[in-house]
């Protein structure tokens, strides 16, 4: 593939992947679109195909069992280069590109194909809305137009779906640090607590504050305070494990939810975090943390009790003179 073509394909794939649509469950809207396409074009098969680097995956389908095929046997890939036109092949057995294609030779015994490209506002082609028949035939200009209109509805729905997902992320993300915010924490903590309680699994919670943060802010200014919050957030991410959930609760208060984790292990992680802060500021005025640790105990009715225990431990760490870890385990 020429370099320019490789770049175009890389841009196309990037656009496709940004939608986060591949391998998602069936959705009624897209299922309705393929049904309408099949009815409008009088074909037994209709598909919404998304052409990835090595495969074409079907977001919606009617008249076929497969959920994807290898890209190398895809007919839809030939529609990618012509975003403004419906690719119509009246009899694929008469086209040298497909004479030995397993989709032609075997099930679904394709003879007729028509595919309307799924074109984004940036002119990237994600795949096609296509219709297939096992007999050779044509497709009128009017029905081609219908296919294009339905294809545009598919892209519009993908855009809406992506925008909703972005808004959901924004509504649960702290803008300064990129961590989960309090809203996300409440939902995640409730779910993790209920899951651990039902399964009889351990669950721990770490709460931490930056010591003397108000004084730091007042002395060096809010921009410096923001940078410190970002630094501490990065340190929390590094010390936490992949299964842990890190949150900025607000101000200089952070939380780490540690599923399937005993208090002893949570205590070790808390000390690792405290030591990481000290090491980072070695030889300078130290930025330290007060950290409270608690875990799920028999008899705890809800997550509020566990949070209160961790908060009490945090208060105890501050009472001890700060730069320390206290537990309520």
C-alpha positions as CSV (number, residue, x, y, z in Angstrom):
1,X,0.0,0.0,0.0
2,X,1.5,3.4,-1.0
3,X,2.4,5.7,1.9
4,X,-0.4,8.2,1.3
5,X,-2.9,5.4,1.2
6,X,-1.5,4.0,4.5
7,X,-2.0,7.4,6.1
8,X,-5.6,7.7,4.9
9,X,-6.3,4.2,6.2
10,X,-4.7,5.0,9.5
11,X,-6.9,8.1,9.8
12,X,-10.0,6.1,8.8
13,X,-9.3,3.4,11.4
14,X,-8.7,6.1,14.1
15,X,-12.1,7.6,13.3
16,X,-13.7,4.2,13.5
17,X,-12.1,3.3,16.9
18,X,-13.1,6.7,18.4
19,X,-16.7,5.6,18.2
20,X,-16.0,2.7,20.5
21,X,-18.7,0.7,18.7
22,X,-16.9,-2.5,17.7
23,X,-18.0,-5.6,19.6
24,X,-20.9,-3.8,21.3
25,X,-24.2,-5.6,22.0
26,X,-27.1,-5.3,19.5
27,X,-29.2,-2.2,19.7
28,X,-32.8,-1.8,18.5
29,X,-32.2,1.3,16.4
30,X,-29.5,-0.4,14.3
31,X,-31.5,-3.6,14.1
32,X,-34.5,-1.6,12.8
33,X,-32.3,0.1,10.1
34,X,-31.2,-3.3,8.6
35,X,-34.8,-4.5,8.6
36,X,-35.9,-1.3,6.8
37,X,-33.0,-1.7,4.3
38,X,-34.0,-5.3,3.6
39,X,-37.6,-4.5,3.1
40,X,-36.9,-1.4,1.0
41,X,-34.6,-3.3,-1.3
42,X,-36.4,-6.6,-1.2
43,X,-33.3,-8.6,-0.1
44,X,-33.0,-11.5,2.4
45,X,-29.8,-10.1,3.9
46,X,-28.9,-6.6,5.2
47,X,-26.0,-5.6,7.3
48,X,-24.4,-2.6,9.0
49,X,-20.7,-3.5,8.5
50,X,-17.8,-1.7,10.2
51,X,-14.5,-2.4,8.4
52,X,-11.6,-2.7,10.8
53,X,-8.0,-3.4,9.9
54,X,-8.3,-7.2,9.6
55,X,-12.1,-7.8,9.7
56,X,-15.5,-6.5,9.0
57,X,-17.8,-6.6,12.0
58,X,-21.6,-6.5,11.8
59,X,-23.2,-4.0,14.2
60,X,-26.6,-5.2,13.0
61,X,-27.6,-8.0,10.6
62,X,-30.6,-9.8,9.2
63,X,-30.6,-13.0,7.2
64,X,-27.1,-14.1,8.2
65,X,-25.7,-15.9,11.3
66,X,-22.1,-14.7,11.2
67,X,-21.1,-11.7,13.3
68,X,-18.0,-10.8,11.3
69,X,-15.7,-12.0,8.5
70,X,-12.1,-11.5,7.6
71,X,-11.5,-8.2,5.8
72,X,-9.7,-10.0,3.0
73,X,-13.0,-11.5,1.8
74,X,-15.1,-8.4,2.4
75,X,-17.0,-6.9,-0.5
76,X,-17.7,-3.8,1.6
77,X,-14.0,-2.8,1.7
78,X,-14.3,-1.9,-2.0
79,X,-17.0,0.8,-1.1
80,X,-14.6,2.6,1.2
81,X,-12.9,4.5,-1.7
82,X,-16.2,5.9,-3.0
83,X,-17.9,7.7,-0.2
84,X,-20.5,9.4,-2.4
85,X,-21.8,6.4,-4.3
86,X,-23.6,3.2,-3.6
87,X,-21.5,0.3,-4.7
88,X,-23.8,-2.0,-6.8
89,X,-22.6,-5.3,-8.1
90,X,-25.4,-7.0,-10.0
91,X,-23.7,-10.4,-10.2
92,X,-20.5,-10.9,-8.2
93,X,-19.8,-14.2,-9.9
94,X,-19.0,-12.2,-13.0
95,X,-16.5,-10.0,-11.1
96,X,-12.9,-11.4,-11.1
97,X,-12.3,-10.0,-7.6
98,X,-14.9,-12.4,-6.1
99,X,-14.8,-15.6,-8.2
100,X,-13.2,-17.6,-5.4
101,X,-14.7,-15.6,-2.5
102,X,-16.1,-18.0,0.2
103,X,-19.1,-15.6,0.6
104,X,-19.9,-16.3,-3.0
105,X,-18.9,-19.9,-3.2
106,X,-20.5,-20.9,0.1
107,X,-23.2,-19.6,2.5
108,X,-24.7,-17.0,1.9
109,X,-24.0,-17.7,-1.8
110,X,-23.8,-14.0,-2.6
111,X,-24.7,-13.0,-6.2
112,X,-26.0,-9.4,-5.7
113,X,-24.5,-6.7,-3.5
114,X,-25.2,-3.1,-2.9
115,X,-23.5,-1.0,-0.2
116,X,-24.0,2.6,0.9
117,X,-20.9,3.9,2.6
118,X,-21.2,5.1,6.2
119,X,-19.5,8.5,5.9
120,X,-18.7,10.8,8.9
121,X,-18.7,14.6,8.8
122,X,-15.0,14.5,8.4
123,X,-15.4,12.3,5.3
124,X,-14.1,9.1,6.9
125,X,-15.8,5.9,5.7
126,X,-16.5,3.6,8.7
127,X,-18.1,0.8,6.7
128,X,-21.4,0.3,4.8
129,X,-25.1,-0.3,5.1
130,X,-25.3,-3.1,2.6
131,X,-28.0,-5.5,1.1
132,X,-27.2,-8.9,-0.3
133,X,-29.2,-11.4,-2.4
134,X,-28.5,-14.9,-3.6
135,X,-29.7,-14.1,-7.1
136,X,-28.4,-11.7,-9.7
137,X,-30.4,-8.5,-10.0
138,X,-30.2,-4.7,-10.1
139,X,-31.1,-1.9,-7.7
140,X,-33.1,1.2,-8.9
141,X,-31.8,4.7,-8.4
142,X,-34.6,5.3,-6.0
143,X,-33.7,2.3,-3.8
144,X,-30.1,3.3,-3.9
145,X,-31.1,6.7,-2.5
146,X,-33.1,5.0,0.2
147,X,-30.0,3.0,1.2
148,X,-27.9,6.2,1.3
149,X,-30.5,8.0,3.5
150,X,-30.6,5.0,5.9
151,X,-26.8,5.0,5.9
152,X,-26.8,8.7,7.0
153,X,-29.2,7.8,9.8
154,X,-26.7,5.1,11.0
155,X,-23.8,7.7,11.1
156,X,-26.1,10.2,12.9
157,X,-27.0,7.6,15.5
158,X,-23.3,6.7,16.0
159,X,-22.5,10.4,16.5
160,X,-25.3,10.8,19.1
161,X,-24.2,7.6,20.8
162,X,-20.6,8.9,21.0
163,X,-21.7,12.3,22.3
164,X,-23.7,10.8,25.0
165,X,-20.8,8.6,26.1
166,X,-18.5,11.7,26.1
167,X,-21.0,13.6,28.3
168,X,-21.2,10.6,30.7
169,X,-17.4,10.7,31.0
170,X,-17.4,14.4,31.6
171,X,-20.1,14.2,34.2
172,X,-18.1,11.6,36.2
173,X,-14.6,12.9,35.8
174,X,-12.7,15.6,37.8
175,X,-11.6,18.2,35.2
176,X,-8.4,19.1,36.9
177,X,-7.0,15.7,37.7
178,X,-8.7,13.3,35.3
179,X,-9.7,11.1,38.2
180,X,-13.3,10.1,39.0
181,X,-15.3,12.7,40.8
182,X,-17.6,12.4,43.8
183,X,-20.6,11.5,41.7
184,X,-18.7,8.6,40.1
185,X,-17.3,7.5,43.5
186,X,-20.8,7.3,45.0
187,X,-22.0,5.0,42.3
188,X,-18.9,2.8,42.2
189,X,-18.5,2.6,45.9
190,X,-22.2,1.5,46.4
191,X,-21.8,-1.2,43.7
192,X,-18.5,-2.5,45.0
193,X,-19.8,-2.6,48.6
194,X,-22.9,-4.5,47.6
195,X,-20.9,-6.9,45.5
196,X,-18.4,-7.6,48.2
197,X,-21.0,-8.0,50.9
198,X,-23.0,-10.5,48.8
199,X,-20.0,-12.5,47.7
200,X,-18.4,-12.4,51.1
201,X,-15.2,-10.9,49.7
202,X,-13.0,-8.3,51.4
203,X,-13.2,-4.6,50.4
204,X,-11.0,-1.8,51.7
205,X,-11.2,2.0,51.4
206,X,-8.3,4.5,51.7
207,X,-9.1,8.2,52.3
208,X,-6.3,10.8,52.2
209,X,-5.8,14.5,52.5
210,X,-2.8,16.7,51.5
211,X,-1.4,18.1,54.8
212,X,-1.5,21.9,55.1
213,X,-2.9,22.3,51.6
214,X,-4.7,25.5,52.4
215,X,-1.4,27.0,53.7
216,X,0.4,25.8,50.5
217,X,-2.4,27.4,48.3
218,X,-2.3,30.7,50.2
219,X,1.5,30.9,50.1
220,X,2.2,29.8,46.5
221,X,-1.1,30.6,44.8
222,X,-3.9,28.5,43.3
223,X,-2.0,27.6,40.1
224,X,0.7,26.0,42.2
225,X,-2.0,24.3,44.3
226,X,-3.6,22.9,41.1
227,X,-0.2,21.5,40.0
228,X,0.2,19.8,43.4
229,X,-3.3,18.2,43.1
230,X,-2.3,16.9,39.7
231,X,1.0,15.6,41.1
232,X,-0.7,13.8,44.0
233,X,-3.3,12.4,41.6
234,X,-0.5,10.9,39.4
235,X,1.1,9.4,42.5
236,X,-2.1,7.8,43.6
237,X,-2.5,6.2,40.2
238,X,1.0,4.8,40.3
239,X,0.6,3.3,43.7
240,X,-2.9,1.9,43.1
241,X,-3.4,-1.3,41.2
242,X,-5.3,-1.8,38.0
243,X,-8.3,-3.1,39.9
244,X,-8.5,-0.1,42.3
245,X,-10.5,3.0,41.7
246,X,-9.0,6.4,42.4
247,X,-11.2,9.4,43.1
248,X,-10.8,13.1,43.9
249,X,-13.6,13.6,46.3
250,X,-13.2,17.4,46.3
251,X,-10.6,19.9,47.5
252,X,-7.5,18.1,48.6
253,X,-9.3,14.9,49.6
254,X,-8.9,11.7,47.7
255,X,-10.2,8.1,47.9
256,X,-9.0,4.7,46.7
257,X,-11.5,1.8,46.6
258,X,-9.7,-1.5,46.8
259,X,-11.9,-4.5,45.8
260,X,-11.0,-8.0,47.1
261,X,-8.4,-6.4,49.3
262,X,-7.8,-7.0,53.0
263,X,-7.0,-4.2,55.4
264,X,-3.4,-5.4,55.7
265,X,-2.8,-5.1,52.0
266,X,-4.6,-1.7,51.9
267,X,-2.4,-0.5,54.8
268,X,0.7,-1.5,52.8
269,X,-0.5,0.4,49.7
270,X,-1.2,3.4,51.9
271,X,2.3,3.3,53.3
272,X,3.7,2.9,49.8
273,X,1.9,6.1,48.8
274,X,3.1,8.0,51.8
275,X,6.7,6.9,51.1
276,X,6.4,7.8,47.4
277,X,5.5,11.4,48.4
278,X,8.4,11.7,50.8
279,X,10.8,10.3,48.2
280,X,9.6,12.8,45.6
281,X,10.2,15.8,47.8
282,X,13.5,14.6,49.4
283,X,15.7,17.6,50.2
284,X,12.8,20.0,49.8
285,X,9.9,21.1,52.0
286,X,7.9,17.9,52.0
287,X,4.4,17.6,50.8
288,X,2.9,14.9,53.0
289,X,-0.4,13.0,53.3
290,X,-2.6,12.0,56.1
291,X,-4.2,8.6,55.3
292,X,-7.0,6.6,56.8
293,X,-7.7,3.0,56.0
294,X,-10.8,0.9,56.8
295,X,-12.3,-2.4,55.5
296,X,-15.6,-4.1,55.2
297,X,-16.5,-5.7,58.6
298,X,-19.3,-8.2,59.4
299,X,-22.4,-6.3,60.4
300,X,-21.8,-3.3,58.2
301,X,-25.2,-2.5,56.7
302,X,-24.1,-0.1,53.9
303,X,-21.2,1.7,52.4
304,X,-21.8,4.8,54.5
305,X,-20.6,2.9,57.6
306,X,-17.4,1.9,55.8
307,X,-16.8,5.4,54.6
308,X,-17.3,6.8,58.1
309,X,-14.8,4.3,59.5
310,X,-12.2,5.4,56.9
311,X,-13.0,9.0,57.6
312,X,-12.5,8.4,61.3
313,X,-9.1,6.8,60.6
314,X,-8.2,9.8,58.5
315,X,-9.0,12.1,61.4
316,X,-6.9,10.0,63.7
317,X,-3.9,10.2,61.3
318,X,-4.2,14.0,61.4
319,X,-4.6,14.0,65.2
320,X,-1.3,12.0,65.4
321,X,0.5,14.9,63.8
322,X,-0.2,14.2,60.1
323,X,2.2,12.5,57.6
324,X,0.9,9.2,58.9
325,X,-1.4,6.2,58.2
326,X,-4.1,5.2,60.6
327,X,-6.5,2.3,60.4
328,X,-10.0,1.3,61.6
329,X,-9.7,-2.4,60.8
